[in-house]
Amino acid sequence: MKKSAIAGVCLLGLFAVAAAYEGSTLANDPLTLAEYNQIKAGSKAKILLRYANTCQQENETEHTGYPVTWTCYGADGSSNAVFFYSEGVLFSKAQTGLQ
């Protein structure tokens, strides 16, 4: 195998490792105040989940018309935001301590 081919394979390996690291970092991405402010009334729940994956659905219901509450956590673990959805649409939100 030529040196250039070996170098190419090594470089490709480094890119794969970097991408895996970035993916694992994003998997623990807390919600920030700036992200909270970008989530507007009328948006869908999947918009919320684009910003942070520290969100947990608090009340699951089989009935689609009932309100659903999502709680998302900030970087310090004690700050959070609560999002209230009805029929899949955000109608209210509140936060405490997000930075």
SEVOLO-665787 format. One record per residue (C-alpha): x, y, z; chain; residue number from 1. Coordinates in Angstrom, 1 decimal. Example, Ala and Ser with C-alpha at 12.3 -4.5 7.8 and 13.67 -1.06 7.14 Angstrom:
REM SEVOLO-665787
{{12.3; -4.5; 7.8}; 'A'; 1}
{{13.7; -1.1; 7.1}; 'A'; 2}
//
This chain:
REM SEVOLO-665787
{{0.0; 0.0; 0.0}; 'A'; 1}
{{1.4; 3.4; -0.9}; 'A'; 2}
{{2.1; 6.0; 1.8}; 'A'; 3}
{{-0.5; 8.4; 0.3}; 'A'; 4}
{{-3.2; 5.6; 0.6}; 'A'; 5}
{{-2.2; 4.9; 4.2}; 'A'; 6}
{{-2.4; 8.6; 5.0}; 'A'; 7}
{{-5.8; 8.8; 3.4}; 'A'; 8}
{{-7.1; 5.9; 5.4}; 'A'; 9}
{{-5.7; 7.4; 8.6}; 'A'; 10}
{{-7.3; 10.8; 7.8}; 'A'; 11}
{{-10.6; 9.1; 7.1}; 'A'; 12}
{{-10.4; 7.4; 10.5}; 'A'; 13}
{{-9.8; 10.7; 12.2}; 'A'; 14}
{{-12.8; 12.2; 10.6}; 'A'; 15}
{{-14.9; 9.2; 11.7}; 'A'; 16}
{{-13.7; 9.5; 15.3}; 'A'; 17}
{{-14.4; 13.3; 15.3}; 'A'; 18}
{{-17.9; 12.8; 14.0}; 'A'; 19}
{{-18.6; 10.2; 16.6}; 'A'; 20}
{{-17.4; 12.5; 19.4}; 'A'; 21}
{{-19.5; 15.4; 18.1}; 'A'; 22}
{{-22.5; 13.1; 17.9}; 'A'; 23}
{{-22.0; 11.9; 21.5}; 'A'; 24}
{{-21.6; 15.5; 22.6}; 'A'; 25}
{{-24.9; 16.5; 20.9}; 'A'; 26}
{{-26.6; 13.5; 22.6}; 'A'; 27}
{{-26.2; 15.3; 25.9}; 'A'; 28}
{{-27.0; 18.8; 24.7}; 'A'; 29}
{{-28.8; 20.8; 27.4}; 'A'; 30}
{{-31.3; 23.6; 26.6}; 'A'; 31}
{{-30.0; 27.2; 26.7}; 'A'; 32}
{{-31.9; 30.4; 27.3}; 'A'; 33}
{{-31.2; 31.5; 23.7}; 'A'; 34}
{{-32.7; 28.2; 22.4}; 'A'; 35}
{{-35.7; 28.6; 24.8}; 'A'; 36}
{{-36.4; 32.0; 23.4}; 'A'; 37}
{{-36.4; 30.7; 19.9}; 'A'; 38}
{{-39.2; 28.2; 20.6}; 'A'; 39}
{{-42.4; 30.1; 19.9}; 'A'; 40}
{{-46.1; 29.5; 20.7}; 'A'; 41}
{{-47.7; 27.5; 17.9}; 'A'; 42}
{{-44.6; 25.4; 17.2}; 'A'; 43}
{{-44.7; 21.6; 17.1}; 'A'; 44}
{{-43.0; 19.3; 19.7}; 'A'; 45}
{{-40.4; 18.1; 17.2}; 'A'; 46}
{{-39.1; 21.7; 17.0}; 'A'; 47}
{{-38.4; 21.5; 20.7}; 'A'; 48}
{{-36.5; 18.3; 20.4}; 'A'; 49}
{{-34.2; 19.8; 17.7}; 'A'; 50}
{{-32.8; 22.2; 20.4}; 'A'; 51}
{{-32.1; 19.8; 23.2}; 'A'; 52}
{{-32.4; 16.1; 24.0}; 'A'; 53}
{{-32.6; 16.6; 27.7}; 'A'; 54}
{{-36.3; 16.8; 27.4}; 'A'; 55}
{{-38.8; 14.4; 29.0}; 'A'; 56}
{{-42.4; 14.1; 28.4}; 'A'; 57}
{{-44.1; 14.3; 31.8}; 'A'; 58}
{{-47.6; 13.0; 31.0}; 'A'; 59}
{{-48.3; 10.5; 28.3}; 'A'; 60}
{{-51.9; 10.2; 27.2}; 'A'; 61}
{{-53.7; 8.1; 24.7}; 'A'; 62}
{{-56.1; 10.9; 23.9}; 'A'; 63}
{{-54.7; 13.3; 21.3}; 'A'; 64}
{{-56.7; 16.3; 22.5}; 'A'; 65}
{{-55.2; 16.3; 26.1}; 'A'; 66}
{{-52.4; 18.7; 27.0}; 'A'; 67}
{{-48.9; 17.2; 27.1}; 'A'; 68}
{{-46.0; 18.6; 29.2}; 'A'; 69}
{{-42.3; 18.5; 28.3}; 'A'; 70}
{{-39.6; 19.4; 30.8}; 'A'; 71}
{{-36.1; 20.2; 29.4}; 'A'; 72}
{{-33.0; 20.7; 31.6}; 'A'; 73}
{{-30.2; 23.2; 31.4}; 'A'; 74}
{{-26.5; 22.6; 31.7}; 'A'; 75}
{{-26.3; 22.8; 35.5}; 'A'; 76}
{{-29.0; 20.1; 35.9}; 'A'; 77}
{{-31.2; 22.3; 38.2}; 'A'; 78}
{{-32.3; 24.9; 35.6}; 'A'; 79}
{{-35.2; 23.8; 33.4}; 'A'; 80}
{{-37.9; 24.8; 31.1}; 'A'; 81}
{{-41.5; 23.5; 30.9}; 'A'; 82}
{{-43.4; 23.4; 27.6}; 'A'; 83}
{{-47.1; 22.8; 27.4}; 'A'; 84}
{{-48.6; 21.4; 24.2}; 'A'; 85}
{{-52.2; 20.8; 23.2}; 'A'; 86}
{{-53.0; 18.7; 20.1}; 'A'; 87}
{{-49.3; 18.8; 19.3}; 'A'; 88}
{{-49.0; 22.6; 19.3}; 'A'; 89}
{{-47.1; 24.7; 22.0}; 'A'; 90}
{{-49.5; 27.0; 23.8}; 'A'; 91}
{{-47.4; 28.0; 26.9}; 'A'; 92}
{{-43.9; 27.8; 28.3}; 'A'; 93}
{{-41.9; 28.8; 31.4}; 'A'; 94}
{{-38.3; 28.6; 32.4}; 'A'; 95}
{{-36.2; 29.0; 35.5}; 'A'; 96}
{{-32.4; 29.5; 35.7}; 'A'; 97}
{{-31.5; 28.8; 32.0}; 'A'; 98}
{{-28.4; 30.6; 30.9}; 'A'; 99}
//
